């Protein structure tokens, strides 16, 4: 073999060896797991950050190795300018390639907030204002002004669906509320379209009002439809609903934990002891199950119910039966005039 051929052979062999080494190192750089000591580390990529700055920052922290190979991977695949800002969760079982894929696809940490069934709108806003990952823009606004800022018509109460919502860091409170509002509209529309036949509601909004009352009156989930049935039968018979939660809502900040006789006599748009029919708006945020119950009431003849004190109720068809239940469960067997109790559920 000539000297030239030997040189060529050695050069090709060396290039091949170098190529194999580079490829192996490249694959190893991608396959290596992140070097994380704790179970989970949160890493934030700020707006305006470059991919190289992020890669070398992680390399300096000894979380990843061989940063040049990682930048090469991004450039070869046309991903160098597709990094998404946000908070990312780093774990010891996450490979470097998986991490890169996460920041290119925007798989950021999702935070959560749960709207509780039966909250008032004011409670919702108060709790939302405490969430550290929400960007707050409505802290000093009244409920009416919040609705205006959201671009929504109508009363604020009852319009946001109780559920657990997931979102990235710095979602604005207005974006969150718009999502919860749309979820309520979707749920209410679906339930309305599948409602039981023969109901007296004229609009889905009336059903939403009833659902809010059912939500506040229900102590045990199994009784939702029974409670709905009682209230609908009372409406059909033109009886007043006479439900305490509506009175409490009408009292606003004046409610201190007890309803007195003068509260039942005080006329407000929400006092269903004084006014017939449904109150003008919902009194709380009803969950989907309460909406379903309002649109699928249980059959029966009960027109009254009274609490047993354990979250369940005794349902009665007549005032006489109801008064007996009041004596047993509310008065604990003590006989008193029924004048203060005859209107109780």
N, C-alpha and C positions, 0 to 999 in steps of 0.2 A: 504494500500500500504506500502510495506516495506521501510525502510530507504534507502536501496541500489537502489530500483526502483525509489524512489523520486530523489535521486542524479543523476541517469541516465537521468530521465525525464528533470530535471532542466538543466543538461549539454547539452542534445540534443537541448532543447529549446534555450539555450544561444548560442550554435554553429549556430543554424538555424538563430537566430536573427543577430548574427555577420555576417554570410554569406550574409544575405539579405542586411545588412547595407553596407558591402564591395561591393557587386554587384551594389547596388544603387549608392554608391559613385564613383565607377568605371565608370558607365554609365554617371553619371553627369559630371565627369571629361572630358569625351570624348565629351559630348553634349554641354558643356559650350562654349559660344562664346568667341573669343579672346578679351581681355580687351584693346581695342585701343581707345584712346581719339580722335585722328585726323582721317580724312577720310581714309587715306592710310598710312601704314608704310612699308618701304622696309627693309627686313632683309637679311643679307648676311651670308651664310654658307660657310666658308673657307675650302679649301682642308686640310685634316688631322683632321678635327673636329670630335669629337665623338658625338653620339646621346645624351648621358647623359649630355655632356657639353652644347649642344644646349638647351636641355630641361631645365636644371637648370639655364642657362643664361636667358631664357625667363621667368622662374619662379621668378628669382631675379628682373626682370624688371616688375613684376606683370602683365605680358601679359597672362600667363597661370597659372592655379592652380593645385595642387595635382600632381606634376611631377612624383611621384613614380608609380601612376596608368598608366601614359602615357608610361613610360618605360616598365611596365608590358604588356601593349597592344602590343608594338613593339616586345617584346620577345616571347609572346604567338603566335603571327602570323609570327614569323620568319623574322621580318623586321629590326631588330636592326642594321644589317650591310649593309642595302640597301639604306641608306640616300644619296641623291645626293647633291653635292655642287652647289652653284649658288645663285642668288638673288631671293628672294620670296616676293610676295606682301601680306601683312597682312591687313585685313579689319575687321571692327567690326561685320560684319554679317557672318564671317567665323568661323565655329566651330573648336574646338581643333582637333577633328578627321579629319576634312577636311584638316586642316593644315598639320597634320601628313601624310595623304595620299598624299598631294602635294609634301612633301619633299622626300617621298619614291618613288614616280613616276617621280620625276624630273620636276615638273610643274613650271619651273622657269619663271621669268619675261622675256618677249620677247621684245627686242628693235627693232627699225625699221630704215631703210634707203631707201630713194627713189631715184632711178636713173631717171633723167628727160629726156624725149624725146628731141633729138637734142643736148644734151651735147656732147662735144668732149671727147675723152679718158682722156686728160689732165684735163679737168674740173671734170670728174668723180673722178680721183685720188686725186685732190686737195680737193674736198668735203669729200671724204672718209677719208682722213687724219685728218679731223677736228672732226670726230665722236668720242665722249668720251668713248663709250662702245666697240669700235673696238680695237683690239690689233694690233698696227701698226708695220709692218716689212719691208715696201717697200718705206718709206718716201724719201730716198735718191737715189732711183733707177731711171734710165731712162725708158721710155716706153718699149724700146726693152728689157732691162734687166728684167723688170717686167714680160714680156711674157716668158722669159727664166725661171724665177723662178716659174712661173705657169706651166711650162712644155708644153707650147702651141706653135704651129707653126703659121707662117703667121704674117700679119700686125695687130697691136693692135687696130686700129680704127674700130668702128662699131660692135665689137664682143661681146658686153655685153648688155643684154636685159633691156631696161628701164622698171622698175616696182618697187613696194614697197616690200622689203624683210624684214622678221622678223627673229630674231636670239637671242641667249642668250648672256649675257655679256662676253666679252673677246674672241669673235670669231675673228680669225685673218683676216686681210685684204685679204690674199691670198685665204683663204677658202671662203670668201664672193665673190671674183672675179670669182673663179672657179664655184660657184653656178650660178652667173649671166651669165657666159659664156655658161654653159650647158643649161640654160634657153633659150638663144639665139639660140643655135644649135637645140634645140627641136622645138622652134617656127618656125624657118626658114625651117626646114625639113617638118613640118606639112603644112605650107603655100605653099611650093614648090610642095608637092605631090598633092595639091588641086588647083594648078594654072590654069588660063584660058588657053585655047588651042591657039596655033599659035603664042606664044610669041617668041621673037628673042633671049632671054637669052640662053646662052649655059650652064651656071652653076648657082647654087643657090647663089654663091658669087657675080655674076653679078647683080642678083636681089637685093642683100643686098646693093650693091653700089648705085643702082637706088633708093632704099628705103631711103637711107640716104639723097639723093638729094631732094626727095619728102618731107622728114621730114623738111628740112631746108627751102624749098620754100613755104610750106603750112602755110597760116595764118588762114584759116578756115577749120575745119575738113571736111566739106562737099565737099571741092574742091580737096581732095587728089587724087581721081581717075581721075579727069579731068587733073590735073597737070601730073600725071603719063602717061596719054594718049598722051599729047602733047610731052613729052620727047621721048616716044617710037616711035611715028610717025616720029619725027625728026631723030631718029636713023635709022629707016627703009628707010628714004629718003636720008640717008647719009648727013644730015645737022648736023652742029655742035650744041651741046646742048646750048652753050652760056648762062650758068647760073652763076650768080654772087657768090653764096655760094661756088662753087668749086674754083673760083679765090681767094676768101678770105681765104679758107683753105690752098691753095698753098702759100699765102703770109706769113702765120704763124704769128710770133710776129711783122712783119712789118705792119700788118693791124692795123690802128688807128681809124677806124670808118667810113672811106670813101674809095671808090674805084675811083681812078683817071684814066684818059685815058692811062697813061703810065703803070698802073697796068694791064689793059686789054691787052696791047701790050707785056708785059713781059712774056716770055715763061717759064712756069713751067709744070710739069707733070699733074697738076690739072687745068690748064687754058683751059677751054672748049671753049673759044673764039678762041684759037690758035690751039688746038688739036682736032681731030675728036674722036667720040666714047665716052665711059665712062672713067672717071678718073681711075687711077690704083687701088685705094682702096676706101672704104667708106669715107665720110667726116664728119660723126657724128654718134651718136648712134640712130638708127631708132627704133621707137616703133613698136609693132605688127601691128597696124592699117596702118602704112606707108608701112610695108612689104606687107600687104594684098593688099594695093592699087597698089604697084609696080607690083604685080602678077595678078591684076584684073583691068587693066586700063579701063577708060570709053571710049566708042566708040565716034566717032566724026571726024571732019576734022580740028580742031584747031591746029595750029602750033606755035602760039605765045600767050603770056599772059602778062598783065601789071597790076601792083597794082593800086587799086583805092585809096589807102592810109588808108583804114579802115580794112585791113587784107584780103579783098576779091580781086578778079582779074577780068579783062575783057579778054575773050578769043577770038582770031581772027584766021580766016582761011587764010587770005592773009596779006602780008606785008603792003598793002595800008590801010586795016582796022586797022591793029595794030598801024600804025603811027598816025592815027586819034585818037585812044585811048590814045596814048602817049601824044599828044598835049592836050587832054582834062584833063587827070588825072595827068600827070607828069609835063607838062609845063603850066598847068592851062590856056590853050587857047592861050599862046604866041607862035607865029609861029617862028620856028627856023629851021636850017638845020637838016635833019634827019640823017646825017651821023653818029652822035654819038649815035643814038637811034635805028637804023634799026636792030641791032643785039639783042636788048633787047627782053626778052620773051614777 
